[in-house]
Amino acid sequence: MKTINLLFLLAVLLISAKQSDAQQFRLNLYSGYNFDDDVEAVTNNYNYFNGTIKGNYQWGLGFEYIVKPTYGIELLYYRMDTDVDVNYNTSNSNLPDSSKQTSFGLGSNFIMLAGNKYLPIPRSIVYGYGSLMAGLSIMTNKDPLPGATEDSKTSFAWGGKLGFGFNFSKSVGLTIYGSVLSAVQNVDGGFYLGTGGVGAGLNSESSMYQFGLGGALVFKFGQSSKPKLKR
């Protein structure tokens, strides 16, 4: 809840700071689907884990300020609730020897700052669209196993989107895109499934990469910037 409140606060401050510039703002309502993602890691006590983050529905919300007619800066939030199937080889004394598989619910949250690029097609309502994102991922294990030391993990995240959009009117549009989101703990590590659920990985194979397809309803406010004509 604190995360969502912070997102809205930053968005309000961004809009308030730019209100006098008579620029254009956009509210983007995201909806999409992320595909399955396989992850694995070897921990510092030589336990081995591998699992699959199940594909599921993802929703999101973004506030965007149009810096120039073809550039935008966006603060956005993504949320996905899904299940993770885990296979493990561990010496954890809190787990029965016969327990080699388990599943748990995962809450996946991304808070991102994005730079968006728009490529208009002359005399057309269609335009090209690309985005690069960086921010934070917050992964929450809804069903931690006995002996878990933590049930959530915050780490650096990055992502990207590529697609096209439609300007139905001056105030309403639609974008359709393919996307990738990655949660990375450090230079050579990432997201892993531990005995308790979520933690820091130790090698590049443990990074999380989720590919998806989605779209967004775009609501435009204010006036778009236009080049000044010389007299």
SULBELUR-V853668 format. One record per residue. N is the residue number from 1. RES is the residue in one small letter. PHI is phi in whole degrees, -180 to 180 (* if undefined). BURIAL is + if it has 24 or more other C-alpha atoms within 12 Angstrom, else -. D_FIRST is the distance of its C-alpha to the first C-alpha in Angstrom with 1 decimal. Layout:
BEGIN
n=N res=RES phi=PHI burial=BURIAL d_first=D_FIRST
n=N res=RES phi=PHI burial=BURIAL d_first=D_FIRST
END
This chain:
BEGIN
n=1 res=m phi=* burial=- d_first=0.0
n=2 res=k phi=-61 burial=- d_first=3.8
n=3 res=t phi=-63 burial=- d_first=5.3
n=4 res=i phi=-67 burial=- d_first=5.3
n=5 res=n phi=-61 burial=- d_first=6.2
n=6 res=l phi=-64 burial=- d_first=8.6
n=7 res=l phi=-61 burial=+ d_first=10.0
n=8 res=f phi=-67 burial=- d_first=10.9
n=9 res=l phi=-63 burial=- d_first=12.4
n=10 res=l phi=-63 burial=+ d_first=14.4
n=11 res=a phi=-65 burial=+ d_first=15.6
n=12 res=v phi=-63 burial=- d_first=16.8
n=13 res=l phi=-64 burial=- d_first=18.6
n=14 res=l phi=-64 burial=- d_first=20.2
n=15 res=i phi=-68 burial=+ d_first=21.5
n=16 res=s phi=-63 burial=- d_first=22.7
n=17 res=a phi=-67 burial=- d_first=24.5
n=18 res=k phi=-106 burial=- d_first=26.4
n=19 res=q phi=-61 burial=- d_first=27.1
n=20 res=s phi=-75 burial=- d_first=30.6
n=21 res=d phi=-83 burial=- d_first=31.7
n=22 res=a phi=56 burial=- d_first=32.1
n=23 res=q phi=-93 burial=+ d_first=30.5
n=24 res=q phi=-103 burial=+ d_first=28.7
n=25 res=f phi=-122 burial=+ d_first=24.9
n=26 res=r phi=-133 burial=+ d_first=23.4
n=27 res=l phi=-108 burial=+ d_first=20.5
n=28 res=n phi=-108 burial=+ d_first=20.3
n=29 res=l phi=-104 burial=+ d_first=18.9
n=30 res=y phi=-93 burial=+ d_first=19.2
n=31 res=s phi=-151 burial=+ d_first=20.4
n=32 res=g phi=-168 burial=+ d_first=22.2
n=33 res=y phi=-137 burial=+ d_first=23.2
n=34 res=n phi=-101 burial=+ d_first=23.1
n=35 res=f phi=-84 burial=+ d_first=26.1
n=36 res=d phi=-57 burial=- d_first=26.7
n=37 res=d phi=-138 burial=+ d_first=26.5
n=38 res=d phi=-91 burial=+ d_first=28.6
n=39 res=v phi=-132 burial=+ d_first=27.6
n=40 res=e phi=-157 burial=+ d_first=29.6
n=41 res=a phi=-166 burial=+ d_first=30.1
n=42 res=v phi=-115 burial=+ d_first=32.4
n=43 res=t phi=-86 burial=+ d_first=30.8
n=44 res=n phi=-69 burial=- d_first=32.5
n=45 res=n phi=-105 burial=- d_first=34.1
n=46 res=y phi=65 burial=- d_first=35.5
n=47 res=n phi=-82 burial=- d_first=33.4
n=48 res=y phi=-117 burial=+ d_first=33.1
n=49 res=f phi=-134 burial=+ d_first=30.3
n=50 res=n phi=-147 burial=+ d_first=30.2
n=51 res=g phi=-164 burial=+ d_first=28.1
n=52 res=t phi=-129 burial=+ d_first=26.9
n=53 res=i phi=-83 burial=+ d_first=23.5
n=54 res=k phi=-68 burial=+ d_first=24.2
n=55 res=g phi=-67 burial=+ d_first=23.9
n=56 res=n phi=-166 burial=+ d_first=21.7
n=57 res=y phi=-70 burial=+ d_first=20.2
n=58 res=q phi=-129 burial=+ d_first=17.6
n=59 res=w phi=-120 burial=+ d_first=16.0
n=60 res=g phi=-164 burial=+ d_first=14.8
n=61 res=l phi=-145 burial=+ d_first=14.7
n=62 res=g phi=-137 burial=+ d_first=16.7
n=63 res=f phi=-113 burial=+ d_first=18.1
n=64 res=e phi=-125 burial=+ d_first=21.6
n=65 res=y phi=-110 burial=+ d_first=24.3
n=66 res=i phi=-87 burial=+ d_first=27.9
n=67 res=v phi=-71 burial=+ d_first=29.8
n=68 res=k phi=-135 burial=+ d_first=33.0
n=69 res=p phi=-54 burial=- d_first=34.1
n=70 res=t phi=-117 burial=+ d_first=33.5
n=71 res=y phi=-134 burial=+ d_first=30.6
n=72 res=g phi=-141 burial=+ d_first=26.9
n=73 res=i phi=-116 burial=+ d_first=23.9
n=74 res=e phi=-130 burial=+ d_first=20.5
n=75 res=l phi=-107 burial=+ d_first=16.9
n=76 res=l phi=-139 burial=+ d_first=15.2
n=77 res=y phi=-132 burial=+ d_first=12.4
n=78 res=y phi=-117 burial=+ d_first=13.6
n=79 res=r phi=-139 burial=+ d_first=12.4
n=80 res=m phi=-141 burial=+ d_first=15.0
n=81 res=d phi=-111 burial=+ d_first=15.3
n=82 res=t phi=-152 burial=+ d_first=18.7
n=83 res=d phi=-119 burial=+ d_first=21.2
n=84 res=v phi=-126 burial=+ d_first=23.0
n=85 res=d phi=-95 burial=+ d_first=26.6
n=86 res=v phi=-124 burial=+ d_first=27.8
n=87 res=n phi=-113 burial=+ d_first=31.4
n=88 res=y phi=-148 burial=+ d_first=32.0
n=89 res=n phi=-129 burial=+ d_first=34.9
n=90 res=t phi=-139 burial=+ d_first=33.9
n=91 res=s phi=-102 burial=- d_first=35.6
n=92 res=n phi=-58 burial=- d_first=32.7
n=93 res=s phi=-70 burial=- d_first=34.5
n=94 res=n phi=-82 burial=- d_first=31.6
n=95 res=l phi=-112 burial=- d_first=32.2
n=96 res=p phi=-63 burial=- d_first=35.3
n=97 res=d phi=-60 burial=- d_first=37.8
n=98 res=s phi=-80 burial=- d_first=37.8
n=99 res=s phi=-83 burial=- d_first=34.1
n=100 res=k phi=-114 burial=- d_first=34.1
n=101 res=q phi=-142 burial=+ d_first=31.5
n=102 res=t phi=-159 burial=+ d_first=28.1
n=103 res=s phi=-139 burial=+ d_first=25.1
n=104 res=f phi=-150 burial=+ d_first=21.4
n=105 res=g phi=-82 burial=+ d_first=18.3
n=106 res=l phi=-125 burial=+ d_first=16.3
n=107 res=g phi=-102 burial=+ d_first=12.9
n=108 res=s phi=-107 burial=+ d_first=13.7
n=109 res=n phi=-124 burial=+ d_first=11.4
n=110 res=f phi=-129 burial=+ d_first=13.3
n=111 res=i phi=-114 burial=+ d_first=12.8
n=112 res=m phi=-130 burial=+ d_first=16.4
n=113 res=l phi=-111 burial=+ d_first=18.9
n=114 res=a phi=-121 burial=+ d_first=21.9
n=115 res=g phi=-107 burial=+ d_first=25.5
n=116 res=n phi=-110 burial=+ d_first=27.0
n=117 res=k phi=-123 burial=+ d_first=30.7
n=118 res=y phi=-115 burial=+ d_first=32.4
n=119 res=l phi=-121 burial=+ d_first=36.0
n=120 res=p phi=-64 burial=- d_first=37.6
n=121 res=i phi=-104 burial=- d_first=40.6
n=122 res=p phi=-53 burial=- d_first=43.4
n=123 res=r phi=57 burial=- d_first=44.1
n=124 res=s phi=-144 burial=- d_first=41.4
n=125 res=i phi=-83 burial=- d_first=38.0
n=126 res=v phi=-93 burial=- d_first=36.9
n=127 res=y phi=-145 burial=+ d_first=35.5
n=128 res=g phi=-81 burial=+ d_first=34.5
n=129 res=y phi=-151 burial=+ d_first=31.0
n=130 res=g phi=-145 burial=+ d_first=29.7
n=131 res=s phi=-150 burial=+ d_first=26.6
n=132 res=l phi=-119 burial=+ d_first=25.8
n=133 res=m phi=-129 burial=+ d_first=22.2
n=134 res=a phi=-148 burial=+ d_first=20.9
n=135 res=g phi=173 burial=+ d_first=17.6
n=136 res=l phi=-125 burial=+ d_first=15.2
n=137 res=s phi=-114 burial=+ d_first=14.6
n=138 res=i phi=-125 burial=+ d_first=12.1
n=139 res=m phi=-103 burial=+ d_first=13.9
n=140 res=t phi=-121 burial=+ d_first=13.0
n=141 res=n phi=-85 burial=+ d_first=16.0
n=142 res=k phi=-79 burial=- d_first=15.4
n=143 res=d phi=-134 burial=+ d_first=19.0
n=144 res=p phi=-64 burial=+ d_first=20.1
n=145 res=l phi=-80 burial=+ d_first=23.8
n=146 res=p phi=-57 burial=- d_first=25.8
n=147 res=g phi=88 burial=- d_first=26.1
n=148 res=a phi=-68 burial=- d_first=22.8
n=149 res=t phi=-93 burial=- d_first=22.0
n=150 res=e phi=-157 burial=- d_first=18.5
n=151 res=d phi=-118 burial=+ d_first=16.1
n=152 res=s phi=-151 burial=+ d_first=14.1
n=153 res=k phi=-147 burial=+ d_first=15.5
n=154 res=t phi=-109 burial=+ d_first=14.7
n=155 res=s phi=-149 burial=+ d_first=17.7
n=156 res=f phi=-66 burial=+ d_first=19.5
n=157 res=a phi=-139 burial=+ d_first=19.6
n=158 res=w phi=-142 burial=+ d_first=22.0
n=159 res=g phi=-170 burial=+ d_first=23.1
n=160 res=g phi=-159 burial=+ d_first=25.4
n=161 res=k phi=-139 burial=+ d_first=26.4
n=162 res=l phi=-148 burial=+ d_first=29.8
n=163 res=g phi=-176 burial=+ d_first=31.0
n=164 res=f phi=-148 burial=+ d_first=32.4
n=165 res=g phi=-140 burial=+ d_first=31.5
n=166 res=f phi=-132 burial=+ d_first=33.2
n=167 res=n phi=-97 burial=+ d_first=33.5
n=168 res=f phi=-72 burial=- d_first=34.3
n=169 res=s phi=-157 burial=- d_first=34.6
n=170 res=k phi=-70 burial=- d_first=33.7
n=171 res=s phi=-121 burial=- d_first=30.3
n=172 res=v phi=-135 burial=- d_first=29.3
n=173 res=g phi=-150 burial=+ d_first=29.4
n=174 res=l phi=-147 burial=+ d_first=28.4
n=175 res=t phi=-119 burial=+ d_first=27.9
n=176 res=i phi=-131 burial=+ d_first=28.6
n=177 res=y phi=-155 burial=+ d_first=28.1
n=178 res=g phi=-104 burial=+ d_first=28.1
n=179 res=s phi=-141 burial=+ d_first=25.5
n=180 res=v phi=-138 burial=+ d_first=24.9
n=181 res=l phi=-129 burial=+ d_first=21.8
n=182 res=s phi=-134 burial=+ d_first=22.4
n=183 res=a phi=-106 burial=+ d_first=20.5
n=184 res=v phi=-128 burial=+ d_first=22.9
n=185 res=q phi=-81 burial=+ d_first=22.8
n=186 res=n phi=-154 burial=- d_first=26.1
n=187 res=v phi=-59 burial=- d_first=29.4
n=188 res=d phi=-120 burial=- d_first=30.7
n=189 res=g phi=-145 burial=+ d_first=27.8
n=190 res=g phi=-173 burial=+ d_first=24.6
n=191 res=f phi=-91 burial=+ d_first=22.6
n=192 res=y phi=-138 burial=+ d_first=24.3
n=193 res=l phi=-101 burial=+ d_first=24.2
n=194 res=g phi=-96 burial=+ d_first=25.1
n=195 res=t phi=-62 burial=+ d_first=26.2
n=196 res=g phi=-101 burial=+ d_first=22.7
n=197 res=g phi=130 burial=+ d_first=21.1
n=198 res=v phi=-134 burial=+ d_first=19.7
n=199 res=g phi=-170 burial=+ d_first=21.3
n=200 res=a phi=-97 burial=+ d_first=23.4
n=201 res=g phi=-81 burial=+ d_first=26.4
n=202 res=l phi=-123 burial=+ d_first=29.9
n=203 res=n phi=-150 burial=+ d_first=31.6
n=204 res=s phi=-64 burial=+ d_first=31.2
n=205 res=e phi=-69 burial=+ d_first=31.5
n=206 res=s phi=-89 burial=+ d_first=28.1
n=207 res=s phi=-66 burial=+ d_first=26.1
n=208 res=m phi=-100 burial=+ d_first=23.9
n=209 res=y phi=-128 burial=+ d_first=25.1
n=210 res=q phi=-114 burial=+ d_first=23.8
n=211 res=f phi=-98 burial=+ d_first=26.0
n=212 res=g phi=-154 burial=+ d_first=25.2
n=213 res=l phi=-125 burial=+ d_first=26.5
n=214 res=g phi=-162 burial=+ d_first=24.6
n=215 res=g phi=-155 burial=+ d_first=24.8
n=216 res=a phi=-147 burial=+ d_first=23.2
n=217 res=l phi=-81 burial=+ d_first=24.1
n=218 res=v phi=-114 burial=+ d_first=24.7
n=219 res=f phi=-114 burial=+ d_first=24.9
n=220 res=k phi=-106 burial=+ d_first=26.8
n=221 res=f phi=-130 burial=+ d_first=27.0
n=222 res=g phi=81 burial=- d_first=29.5
n=223 res=q phi=-113 burial=- d_first=32.7
n=224 res=s phi=-75 burial=- d_first=33.2
n=225 res=s phi=-72 burial=- d_first=35.2
n=226 res=k phi=-130 burial=- d_first=38.8
n=227 res=p phi=-65 burial=- d_first=41.5
n=228 res=k phi=-77 burial=- d_first=44.0
n=229 res=l phi=-89 burial=- d_first=47.5
n=230 res=k phi=-78 burial=- d_first=50.4
n=231 res=r phi=-83 burial=- d_first=53.0
END
